[in-house]
Amino acid sequence: MRCTDFGTKRCHWAGPPVRYNSTGRGRPSAAVAKTGKDGAMSEQIENPQTDRAAAGGMSGELREHLHRREEVCRKLEELPAAAVEDYSAELASLEAAWNDLPEVPPEYAEILDKRFAAAVKAANDAAAEAEARRRARQAKINESAALHLELDRLIAAGELVVPAEVAELGKKWAACTAGLTAEESVEEAFMAKFRPLQERMAAEVAAENARSEAAAKLTGELIALTAGEDMNLLKERKTAIEAEYAALGKVAKAAADKYNDAHRKAAAKLAQHYETLDLARWESYTLKQDLCNELDRLAEMPEAELPKAARRLQELREKWKQLGAVPKSKAEEINPRYLEATRKLQHRVDEYYANLRQQHKQAAAAKQELCEKAAALADSTEWNATAAAFKELQAAWKAIPGAGAQEKALFTAFRASADKFFNARSAWFDERNAKFEGIAEIKRRLLAEAEQLAEQSVDSPAAVQRAKQLRSEYMAAGRAGRAEHELSEKFNAALDKFFSGRREAFAGREEQAKKLVAEIDALAADLTDTAAADARYRAIRRELRELSCRKTYPAEIKAGERFEAALGAARTRVLSDKLTLAKSVARSLAAAWEEVKSGAVLEEGRLAVENLDRFPKLSAAAQLIGQVAAGDEKAKEKLEKSFDSAMHEHKRICSELEKLVGIEAEEEAKPAADDALSLAAELTAAIAGNFAASNARAEARNKVVDPKQLLSEFVGAGLLEAADLEASFERFDRAYGKVR
């Protein structure tokens, strides 16, 4: 019989009758069969006749059968924890023993069958788990064998093996051999080969880390030097760092990349430094040239401007100290020039201050005399006469030059005497003004009432009577000082309005405005003196605004437009006449220059051209021509530069005028040449220190100007050589003719 049939088999035996329960399934009543705490059947049996427990109702044979079944169940329950060699055979033996046992009554068999079935299931489950553990263990043993082969492969790879592979193999071995015995995994043989390999990898990693740390240290030093300002130290250490890095050998990629990046930046900064240093020396040379040029100009300044020149000399000396070194080829040129220029200027300054001290001494004596006169007038109460006397003293004081160190003390004494008098005078006038203010307040009150009356009907007798009373009270109040005139005008105007009406009071306003409009037309017809006519026109406009006559307003606007148009035309004629005069002067100077170039000797007075003083640049060119004729080579260089600058200015003005009138510029076919000339002119201005003028011209090119402005600029543009001069005049006349 199989163990799975134990719960369904019914046993028949010749024992006492059994009472079944009401279910009819042959199960004993709850009181028939009882089990102990350990699952063993108790010996208490109910009497089926009386429903009472029968004393000693179980036979010895039945008890023996039950104990044998309980013994089989107990062995099955203990089997999963028992150490047996053949688990399956032992389980089969117990099952066979169970099947061979005699049958017992159903009321006992059901309980024991359930216990037996549960024990068999637990034993089978334990057997399955044991088999799974065995297979897993065998898999680990197989895996450990594979790891032995992997270790042999790594050892055979030699230098090609990397630390990461060795570390990964160690992790796999630790995971694989967990739970295996040393004999199963052959751990001793594995570790005998693995430990040397692991130690070699650790040594290589340590060496690589040491090289990386050394490279990182060199990289950090290189970065710090690059961020600093000491380029000499950077250059010196960079060479040493390169040698130290090369001696390290192979370095990890990350550390090598950082070093290479720092090395590249250091090299770039050194290259930039030396390039900047070279440029800085030439820039210092240019700036020192400008400084020497300025010293030369200061040495030629008028005597009145020498104090300013002295202050500027100190500034230039400090600036010279701050400027860096110049190229060696230029040092012998610029340094002696600077020393000579400063010596010359300092000599003039010293002479000036020596004379100035003598002047201060004389001025101090004169101002001391004025202080004594002021002290004598300080207590006078002749306010007007004494005030006039003090004004004369003040004018005399201003006419005397400064007294140097004594100036402050002398002026303090003089000012104290003047303040004493004028403070007393102010106190007297303050008292008088307070009295005037009281009178003015009374008159303001009367004025307010008079203005109210002006809005009332003239036919009111009471209003007329009150107006007369107001006039009497106003006259009796007295004068109100400075406010008297204004208050009187307002008061009289209010009463005039009350008695006569506003229209009658201002009846002549329209006639006066018409006369002023007629005067504007007369000014427009005769513009011999444009400045005087413009001043009178503005005065008439102010008078018309004050009259504010609505009827004549349109005529005023039209007359103003006619005058302004005529004034503009007159001013244009004046500029045109000035252009004609400038052409005549420029042609005379250009002809003189041609004579100088040809080697001819200029006649005396040849450069004294009429009206030359009206044109500053032409006057300067005439002076340079005279100096060149006298053999001055520097003057010749300056003159040629002025020709270039004037040519650039002439072309700029003509080009702007041509653009304005819509003529295509002649020079557009040669933009490169014009650009070069423009750049040359700006460079000349920059070298001469005139950076502001260069920038101003660059800004002027972007502005839109009117033709009159261009005409004025052309007149003052400067001198050209004869051939260029006539071509420029012709070009300008052609473009300006379009404007007119």
Contacts in CASP RR format, 6 or more apart in sequence:
PFRMAT RR
TARGET T0000
AUTHOR 0000-0000-0000
METHOD contacts of the structure
MODEL  1
MRCTDFGTKRCHWAGPPVRYNSTGRGRPSAAVAKTGKDGAMSEQIENPQT
DRAAAGGMSGELREHLHRREEVCRKLEELPAAAVEDYSAELASLEAAWND
LPEVPPEYAEILDKRFAAAVKAANDAAAEAEARRRARQAKINESAALHLE
LDRLIAAGELVVPAEVAELGKKWAACTAGLTAEESVEEAFMAKFRPLQER
MAAEVAAENARSEAAAKLTGELIALTAGEDMNLLKERKTAIEAEYAALGK
VAKAAADKYNDAHRKAAAKLAQHYETLDLARWESYTLKQDLCNELDRLAE
MPEAELPKAARRLQELREKWKQLGAVPKSKAEEINPRYLEATRKLQHRVD
EYYANLRQQHKQAAAAKQELCEKAAALADSTEWNATAAAFKELQAAWKAI
PGAGAQEKALFTAFRASADKFFNARSAWFDERNAKFEGIAEIKRRLLAEA
EQLAEQSVDSPAAVQRAKQLRSEYMAAGRAGRAEHELSEKFNAALDKFFS
GRREAFAGREEQAKKLVAEIDALAADLTDTAAADARYRAIRRELRELSCR
KTYPAEIKAGERFEAALGAARTRVLSDKLTLAKSVARSLAAAWEEVKSGA
VLEEGRLAVENLDRFPKLSAAAQLIGQVAAGDEKAKEKLEKSFDSAMHEH
KRICSELEKLVGIEAEEEAKPAADDALSLAAELTAAIAGNFAASNARAEA
RNKVVDPKQLLSEFVGAGLLEAADLEASFERFDRAYGKVR
1 9 0 8 1.000
1 99 0 8 1.000
2 95 0 8 1.000
2 99 0 8 1.000
3 95 0 8 1.000
3 98 0 8 1.000
3 99 0 8 1.000
3 116 0 8 1.000
3 117 0 8 1.000
3 120 0 8 1.000
4 117 0 8 1.000
6 98 0 8 1.000
6 109 0 8 1.000
6 112 0 8 1.000
6 113 0 8 1.000
6 116 0 8 1.000
6 117 0 8 1.000
7 109 0 8 1.000
7 110 0 8 1.000
7 113 0 8 1.000
7 114 0 8 1.000
7 117 0 8 1.000
9 103 0 8 1.000
9 109 0 8 1.000
10 106 0 8 1.000
11 103 0 8 1.000
11 104 0 8 1.000
11 105 0 8 1.000
11 106 0 8 1.000
11 109 0 8 1.000
12 103 0 8 1.000
13 103 0 8 1.000
13 104 0 8 1.000
13 105 0 8 1.000
15 59 0 8 1.000
15 105 0 8 1.000
16 48 0 8 1.000
16 57 0 8 1.000
17 48 0 8 1.000
18 26 0 8 1.000
18 28 0 8 1.000
18 32 0 8 1.000
18 48 0 8 1.000
18 105 0 8 1.000
18 106 0 8 1.000
18 107 0 8 1.000
19 28 0 8 1.000
19 29 0 8 1.000
19 32 0 8 1.000
19 46 0 8 1.000
19 48 0 8 1.000
19 51 0 8 1.000
20 26 0 8 1.000
20 27 0 8 1.000
20 28 0 8 1.000
21 27 0 8 1.000
21 28 0 8 1.000
21 29 0 8 1.000
26 106 0 8 1.000
27 106 0 8 1.000
27 107 0 8 1.000
27 110 0 8 1.000
28 106 0 8 1.000
28 107 0 8 1.000
29 46 0 8 1.000
31 46 0 8 1.000
31 51 0 8 1.000
31 53 0 8 1.000
32 45 0 8 1.000
32 46 0 8 1.000
32 107 0 8 1.000
33 41 0 8 1.000
33 42 0 8 1.000
33 45 0 8 1.000
33 107 0 8 1.000
33 108 0 8 1.000
33 111 0 8 1.000
34 41 0 8 1.000
34 42 0 8 1.000
34 44 0 8 1.000
35 41 0 8 1.000
35 42 0 8 1.000
35 111 0 8 1.000
36 42 0 8 1.000
39 70 0 8 1.000
39 111 0 8 1.000
39 115 0 8 1.000
40 66 0 8 1.000
40 67 0 8 1.000
40 70 0 8 1.000
41 66 0 8 1.000
41 70 0 8 1.000
41 108 0 8 1.000
41 111 0 8 1.000
41 112 0 8 1.000
43 56 0 8 1.000
43 57 0 8 1.000
43 58 0 8 1.000
43 63 0 8 1.000
44 53 0 8 1.000
45 53 0 8 1.000
45 54 0 8 1.000
45 56 0 8 1.000
45 57 0 8 1.000
45 58 0 8 1.000
46 52 0 8 1.000
46 53 0 8 1.000
46 54 0 8 1.000
47 53 0 8 1.000
47 54 0 8 1.000
62 104 0 8 1.000
62 105 0 8 1.000
62 108 0 8 1.000
65 101 0 8 1.000
65 102 0 8 1.000
65 104 0 8 1.000
66 104 0 8 1.000
66 108 0 8 1.000
66 112 0 8 1.000
68 101 0 8 1.000
69 98 0 8 1.000
69 101 0 8 1.000
69 104 0 8 1.000
69 112 0 8 1.000
69 116 0 8 1.000
70 112 0 8 1.000
72 94 0 8 1.000
72 97 0 8 1.000
72 98 0 8 1.000
72 101 0 8 1.000
72 116 0 8 1.000
73 112 0 8 1.000
73 115 0 8 1.000
73 116 0 8 1.000
73 119 0 8 1.000
75 94 0 8 1.000
76 91 0 8 1.000
76 94 0 8 1.000
76 116 0 8 1.000
76 119 0 8 1.000
76 120 0 8 1.000
76 122 0 8 1.000
76 123 0 8 1.000
77 119 0 8 1.000
77 122 0 8 1.000
79 87 0 8 1.000
79 90 0 8 1.000
79 91 0 8 1.000
79 94 0 8 1.000
79 119 0 8 1.000
79 123 0 8 1.000
79 126 0 8 1.000
80 122 0 8 1.000
80 123 0 8 1.000
80 125 0 8 1.000
80 126 0 8 1.000
82 90 0 8 1.000
84 90 0 8 1.000
87 127 0 8 1.000
87 130 0 8 1.000
88 127 0 8 1.000
91 120 0 8 1.000
91 123 0 8 1.000
91 124 0 8 1.000
91 127 0 8 1.000
95 120 0 8 1.000
98 116 0 8 1.000
103 109 0 8 1.000
104 112 0 8 1.000
137 179 0 8 1.000
137 180 0 8 1.000
137 184 0 8 1.000
140 176 0 8 1.000
140 177 0 8 1.000
140 179 0 8 1.000
140 180 0 8 1.000
140 184 0 8 1.000
140 185 0 8 1.000
141 180 0 8 1.000
141 184 0 8 1.000
141 185 0 8 1.000
143 176 0 8 1.000
144 173 0 8 1.000
144 176 0 8 1.000
144 177 0 8 1.000
144 180 0 8 1.000
144 184 0 8 1.000
144 185 0 8 1.000
144 186 0 8 1.000
144 190 0 8 1.000
145 186 0 8 1.000
147 169 0 8 1.000
147 172 0 8 1.000
147 173 0 8 1.000
147 176 0 8 1.000
147 190 0 8 1.000
148 186 0 8 1.000
148 189 0 8 1.000
148 190 0 8 1.000
150 169 0 8 1.000
150 172 0 8 1.000
151 169 0 8 1.000
151 190 0 8 1.000
151 193 0 8 1.000
151 194 0 8 1.000
151 197 0 8 1.000
152 193 0 8 1.000
154 161 0 8 1.000
154 165 0 8 1.000
154 166 0 8 1.000
154 169 0 8 1.000
154 197 0 8 1.000
155 193 0 8 1.000
155 197 0 8 1.000
161 197 0 8 1.000
161 201 0 8 1.000
163 201 0 8 1.000
163 202 0 8 1.000
163 204 0 8 1.000
163 205 0 8 1.000
166 197 0 8 1.000
166 198 0 8 1.000
166 201 0 8 1.000
167 201 0 8 1.000
169 194 0 8 1.000
170 194 0 8 1.000
170 198 0 8 1.000
173 190 0 8 1.000
173 194 0 8 1.000
176 185 0 8 1.000
177 185 0 8 1.000
177 187 0 8 1.000
182 188 0 8 1.000
208 250 0 8 1.000
208 251 0 8 1.000
208 252 0 8 1.000
211 248 0 8 1.000
211 249 0 8 1.000
211 250 0 8 1.000
211 251 0 8 1.000
211 252 0 8 1.000
211 255 0 8 1.000
212 251 0 8 1.000
212 252 0 8 1.000
212 254 0 8 1.000
212 255 0 8 1.000
214 244 0 8 1.000
214 248 0 8 1.000
215 245 0 8 1.000
215 248 0 8 1.000
215 251 0 8 1.000
215 252 0 8 1.000
215 255 0 8 1.000
215 256 0 8 1.000
215 258 0 8 1.000
215 259 0 8 1.000
216 255 0 8 1.000
216 258 0 8 1.000
218 241 0 8 1.000
218 244 0 8 1.000
218 245 0 8 1.000
218 259 0 8 1.000
219 255 0 8 1.000
219 258 0 8 1.000
219 259 0 8 1.000
219 262 0 8 1.000
220 262 0 8 1.000
221 237 0 8 1.000
221 241 0 8 1.000
222 237 0 8 1.000
222 238 0 8 1.000
222 241 0 8 1.000
222 259 0 8 1.000
222 262 0 8 1.000
222 263 0 8 1.000
222 266 0 8 1.000
223 262 0 8 1.000
223 265 0 8 1.000
225 233 0 8 1.000
225 234 0 8 1.000
225 237 0 8 1.000
225 238 0 8 1.000
225 266 0 8 1.000
226 234 0 8 1.000
226 262 0 8 1.000
226 265 0 8 1.000
226 266 0 8 1.000
226 269 0 8 1.000
228 234 0 8 1.000
231 269 0 8 1.000
231 270 0 8 1.000
231 273 0 8 1.000
234 266 0 8 1.000
234 269 0 8 1.000
234 270 0 8 1.000
235 270 0 8 1.000
238 263 0 8 1.000
238 266 0 8 1.000
238 267 0 8 1.000
238 270 0 8 1.000
242 263 0 8 1.000
245 251 0 8 1.000
245 259 0 8 1.000
251 259 0 8 1.000
280 324 0 8 1.000
281 324 0 8 1.000
281 325 0 8 1.000
281 326 0 8 1.000
281 327 0 8 1.000
282 326 0 8 1.000
282 327 0 8 1.000
284 323 0 8 1.000
284 324 0 8 1.000
284 325 0 8 1.000
284 326 0 8 1.000
285 326 0 8 1.000
285 327 0 8 1.000
285 330 0 8 1.000
285 334 0 8 1.000
286 687 0 8 1.000
287 323 0 8 1.000
288 320 0 8 1.000
288 323 0 8 1.000
288 326 0 8 1.000
288 334 0 8 1.000
288 338 0 8 1.000
289 334 0 8 1.000
289 687 0 8 1.000
290 687 0 8 1.000
290 688 0 8 1.000
290 689 0 8 1.000
291 316 0 8 1.000
291 319 0 8 1.000
291 320 0 8 1.000
291 323 0 8 1.000
291 338 0 8 1.000
292 334 0 8 1.000
292 337 0 8 1.000
292 338 0 8 1.000
292 341 0 8 1.000
293 688 0 8 1.000
293 689 0 8 1.000
294 312 0 8 1.000
294 316 0 8 1.000
295 313 0 8 1.000
295 316 0 8 1.000
295 338 0 8 1.000
295 341 0 8 1.000
295 342 0 8 1.000
295 344 0 8 1.000
295 345 0 8 1.000
296 341 0 8 1.000
298 309 0 8 1.000
298 312 0 8 1.000
298 313 0 8 1.000
298 345 0 8 1.000
299 309 0 8 1.000
299 341 0 8 1.000
299 344 0 8 1.000
299 345 0 8 1.000
299 348 0 8 1.000
301 308 0 8 1.000
301 309 0 8 1.000
303 352 0 8 1.000
306 348 0 8 1.000
306 349 0 8 1.000
306 352 0 8 1.000
307 352 0 8 1.000
309 345 0 8 1.000
309 348 0 8 1.000
309 349 0 8 1.000
310 349 0 8 1.000
310 352 0 8 1.000
310 353 0 8 1.000
313 342 0 8 1.000
313 345 0 8 1.000
313 346 0 8 1.000
313 349 0 8 1.000
316 342 0 8 1.000
317 342 0 8 1.000
320 338 0 8 1.000
325 331 0 8 1.000
326 334 0 8 1.000
359 401 0 8 1.000
359 402 0 8 1.000
360 401 0 8 1.000
360 402 0 8 1.000
360 403 0 8 1.000
360 404 0 8 1.000
360 405 0 8 1.000
360 406 0 8 1.000
360 407 0 8 1.000
363 400 0 8 1.000
363 401 0 8 1.000
363 402 0 8 1.000
363 403 0 8 1.000
363 404 0 8 1.000
364 403 0 8 1.000
364 404 0 8 1.000
364 406 0 8 1.000
364 407 0 8 1.000
364 410 0 8 1.000
366 400 0 8 1.000
367 397 0 8 1.000
367 400 0 8 1.000
367 402 0 8 1.000
367 403 0 8 1.000
367 406 0 8 1.000
367 407 0 8 1.000
367 410 0 8 1.000
367 411 0 8 1.000
367 414 0 8 1.000
368 410 0 8 1.000
370 393 0 8 1.000
370 396 0 8 1.000
370 397 0 8 1.000
370 400 0 8 1.000
370 414 0 8 1.000
371 410 0 8 1.000
371 413 0 8 1.000
371 414 0 8 1.000
371 417 0 8 1.000
373 393 0 8 1.000
374 390 0 8 1.000
374 393 0 8 1.000
374 413 0 8 1.000
374 414 0 8 1.000
374 417 0 8 1.000
374 418 0 8 1.000
375 413 0 8 1.000
375 417 0 8 1.000
377 386 0 8 1.000
377 389 0 8 1.000
377 390 0 8 1.000
377 393 0 8 1.000
377 417 0 8 1.000
377 421 0 8 1.000
378 417 0 8 1.000
378 418 0 8 1.000
378 420 0 8 1.000
378 421 0 8 1.000
379 420 0 8 1.000
379 421 0 8 1.000
380 386 0 8 1.000
380 421 0 8 1.000
381 424 0 8 1.000
383 425 0 8 1.000
383 428 0 8 1.000
383 429 0 8 1.000
386 421 0 8 1.000
386 425 0 8 1.000
387 421 0 8 1.000
387 422 0 8 1.000
387 425 0 8 1.000
390 418 0 8 1.000
390 421 0 8 1.000
390 422 0 8 1.000
393 414 0 8 1.000
393 418 0 8 1.000
394 418 0 8 1.000
397 411 0 8 1.000
397 414 0 8 1.000
403 410 0 8 1.000
433 481 0 8 1.000
436 479 0 8 1.000
436 480 0 8 1.000
436 481 0 8 1.000
436 482 0 8 1.000
436 483 0 8 1.000
437 480 0 8 1.000
438 480 0 8 1.000
439 477 0 8 1.000
439 478 0 8 1.000
439 479 0 8 1.000
439 480 0 8 1.000
439 481 0 8 1.000
440 480 0 8 1.000
440 481 0 8 1.000
440 483 0 8 1.000
440 484 0 8 1.000
440 487 0 8 1.000
442 477 0 8 1.000
443 474 0 8 1.000
443 477 0 8 1.000
443 480 0 8 1.000
443 483 0 8 1.000
443 487 0 8 1.000
443 491 0 8 1.000
444 487 0 8 1.000
446 470 0 8 1.000
446 473 0 8 1.000
446 474 0 8 1.000
446 477 0 8 1.000
446 491 0 8 1.000
447 487 0 8 1.000
447 490 0 8 1.000
447 491 0 8 1.000
447 494 0 8 1.000
449 466 0 8 1.000
449 470 0 8 1.000
450 467 0 8 1.000
450 470 0 8 1.000
450 491 0 8 1.000
450 494 0 8 1.000
450 495 0 8 1.000
450 498 0 8 1.000
451 490 0 8 1.000
451 494 0 8 1.000
453 463 0 8 1.000
453 466 0 8 1.000
453 467 0 8 1.000
453 470 0 8 1.000
453 494 0 8 1.000
453 495 0 8 1.000
453 498 0 8 1.000
454 494 0 8 1.000
454 495 0 8 1.000
454 497 0 8 1.000
454 498 0 8 1.000
456 463 0 8 1.000
456 498 0 8 1.000
457 463 0 8 1.000
458 464 0 8 1.000
458 498 0 8 1.000
458 499 0 8 1.000
463 498 0 8 1.000
467 495 0 8 1.000
467 498 0 8 1.000
467 499 0 8 1.000
470 495 0 8 1.000
471 495 0 8 1.000
474 491 0 8 1.000
480 487 0 8 1.000
493 505 0 8 1.000
496 505 0 8 1.000
497 505 0 8 1.000
509 547 0 8 1.000
509 549 0 8 1.000
510 549 0 8 1.000
510 551 0 8 1.000
510 552 0 8 1.000
512 547 0 8 1.000
513 544 0 8 1.000
513 547 0 8 1.000
513 549 0 8 1.000
513 551 0 8 1.000
513 552 0 8 1.000
513 556 0 8 1.000
514 552 0 8 1.000
514 555 0 8 1.000
516 540 0 8 1.000
516 543 0 8 1.000
516 544 0 8 1.000
516 547 0 8 1.000
516 556 0 8 1.000
517 544 0 8 1.000
517 552 0 8 1.000
517 555 0 8 1.000
517 556 0 8 1.000
517 559 0 8 1.000
519 536 0 8 1.000
519 540 0 8 1.000
520 537 0 8 1.000
520 540 0 8 1.000
520 556 0 8 1.000
520 559 0 8 1.000
520 560 0 8 1.000
520 562 0 8 1.000
520 563 0 8 1.000
521 559 0 8 1.000
521 562 0 8 1.000
521 563 0 8 1.000
523 533 0 8 1.000
523 536 0 8 1.000
523 537 0 8 1.000
523 563 0 8 1.000
524 559 0 8 1.000
524 562 0 8 1.000
524 563 0 8 1.000
524 566 0 8 1.000
524 567 0 8 1.000
525 566 0 8 1.000
526 533 0 8 1.000
527 533 0 8 1.000
527 566 0 8 1.000
527 567 0 8 1.000
527 570 0 8 1.000
530 567 0 8 1.000
530 570 0 8 1.000
530 571 0 8 1.000
530 574 0 8 1.000
533 567 0 8 1.000
534 567 0 8 1.000
537 560 0 8 1.000
537 563 0 8 1.000
537 567 0 8 1.000
544 552 0 8 1.000
544 556 0 8 1.000
571 708 0 8 1.000
572 708 0 8 1.000
572 711 0 8 1.000
572 740 0 8 1.000
575 708 0 8 1.000
575 711 0 8 1.000
575 712 0 8 1.000
575 715 0 8 1.000
576 711 0 8 1.000
578 614 0 8 1.000
578 715 0 8 1.000
579 711 0 8 1.000
579 714 0 8 1.000
579 715 0 8 1.000
581 611 0 8 1.000
581 614 0 8 1.000
582 615 0 8 1.000
582 618 0 8 1.000
582 715 0 8 1.000
582 716 0 8 1.000
583 729 0 8 1.000
584 611 0 8 1.000
585 609 0 8 1.000
585 610 0 8 1.000
585 611 0 8 1.000
585 612 0 8 1.000
585 615 0 8 1.000
585 618 0 8 1.000
586 618 0 8 1.000
586 718 0 8 1.000
586 719 0 8 1.000
586 720 0 8 1.000
586 725 0 8 1.000
587 722 0 8 1.000
587 725 0 8 1.000
588 609 0 8 1.000
589 607 0 8 1.000
589 609 0 8 1.000
589 618 0 8 1.000
589 621 0 8 1.000
589 622 0 8 1.000
589 625 0 8 1.000
589 719 0 8 1.000
590 719 0 8 1.000
590 720 0 8 1.000
590 721 0 8 1.000
590 722 0 8 1.000
590 725 0 8 1.000
591 722 0 8 1.000
592 602 0 8 1.000
592 606 0 8 1.000
592 607 0 8 1.000
592 622 0 8 1.000
592 625 0 8 1.000
593 625 0 8 1.000
593 639 0 8 1.000
593 719 0 8 1.000
593 721 0 8 1.000
593 722 0 8 1.000
594 721 0 8 1.000
594 722 0 8 1.000
595 602 0 8 1.000
595 606 0 8 1.000
596 602 0 8 1.000
596 625 0 8 1.000
596 626 0 8 1.000
596 628 0 8 1.000
596 629 0 8 1.000
601 629 0 8 1.000
602 626 0 8 1.000
602 629 0 8 1.000
607 622 0 8 1.000
607 625 0 8 1.000
607 626 0 8 1.000
609 622 0 8 1.000
612 618 0 8 1.000
612 619 0 8 1.000
612 622 0 8 1.000
613 619 0 8 1.000
615 715 0 8 1.000
615 716 0 8 1.000
615 718 0 8 1.000
616 716 0 8 1.000
617 642 0 8 1.000
617 646 0 8 1.000
617 716 0 8 1.000
617 717 0 8 1.000
617 718 0 8 1.000
617 719 0 8 1.000
618 716 0 8 1.000
618 718 0 8 1.000
618 719 0 8 1.000
620 642 0 8 1.000
621 639 0 8 1.000
621 642 0 8 1.000
621 718 0 8 1.000
621 719 0 8 1.000
624 635 0 8 1.000
624 636 0 8 1.000
624 638 0 8 1.000
624 639 0 8 1.000
624 642 0 8 1.000
625 639 0 8 1.000
626 635 0 8 1.000
627 635 0 8 1.000
628 635 0 8 1.000
628 636 0 8 1.000
628 639 0 8 1.000
641 684 0 8 1.000
642 718 0 8 1.000
642 719 0 8 1.000
643 719 0 8 1.000
643 720 0 8 1.000
643 721 0 8 1.000
643 724 0 8 1.000
644 677 0 8 1.000
644 680 0 8 1.000
644 681 0 8 1.000
644 684 0 8 1.000
645 681 0 8 1.000
645 684 0 8 1.000
645 685 0 8 1.000
646 717 0 8 1.000
646 718 0 8 1.000
646 719 0 8 1.000
646 720 0 8 1.000
647 677 0 8 1.000
647 720 0 8 1.000
647 724 0 8 1.000
647 728 0 8 1.000
648 677 0 8 1.000
648 678 0 8 1.000
648 680 0 8 1.000
648 681 0 8 1.000
649 713 0 8 1.000
649 717 0 8 1.000
649 718 0 8 1.000
650 714 0 8 1.000
650 717 0 8 1.000
650 720 0 8 1.000
650 724 0 8 1.000
650 728 0 8 1.000
650 732 0 8 1.000
651 667 0 8 1.000
651 674 0 8 1.000
651 677 0 8 1.000
651 728 0 8 1.000
652 697 0 8 1.000
652 701 0 8 1.000
653 710 0 8 1.000
653 713 0 8 1.000
653 714 0 8 1.000
653 717 0 8 1.000
653 732 0 8 1.000
654 665 0 8 1.000
654 714 0 8 1.000
654 728 0 8 1.000
654 731 0 8 1.000
654 732 0 8 1.000
654 735 0 8 1.000
655 665 0 8 1.000
655 667 0 8 1.000
656 701 0 8 1.000
656 705 0 8 1.000
656 710 0 8 1.000
657 707 0 8 1.000
657 710 0 8 1.000
657 732 0 8 1.000
657 735 0 8 1.000
657 736 0 8 1.000
657 739 0 8 1.000
658 664 0 8 1.000
658 665 0 8 1.000
658 735 0 8 1.000
659 665 0 8 1.000
660 704 0 8 1.000
660 707 0 8 1.000
660 710 0 8 1.000
660 735 0 8 1.000
660 739 0 8 1.000
661 735 0 8 1.000
661 737 0 8 1.000
661 738 0 8 1.000
661 739 0 8 1.000
662 738 0 8 1.000
663 734 0 8 1.000
663 735 0 8 1.000
663 738 0 8 1.000
666 731 0 8 1.000
667 673 0 8 1.000
667 674 0 8 1.000
682 694 0 8 1.000
682 697 0 8 1.000
682 698 0 8 1.000
685 691 0 8 1.000
685 693 0 8 1.000
685 694 0 8 1.000
685 697 0 8 1.000
686 694 0 8 1.000
707 736 0 8 1.000
707 739 0 8 1.000
710 736 0 8 1.000
711 736 0 8 1.000
714 732 0 8 1.000
719 725 0 8 1.000
720 728 0 8 1.000
END
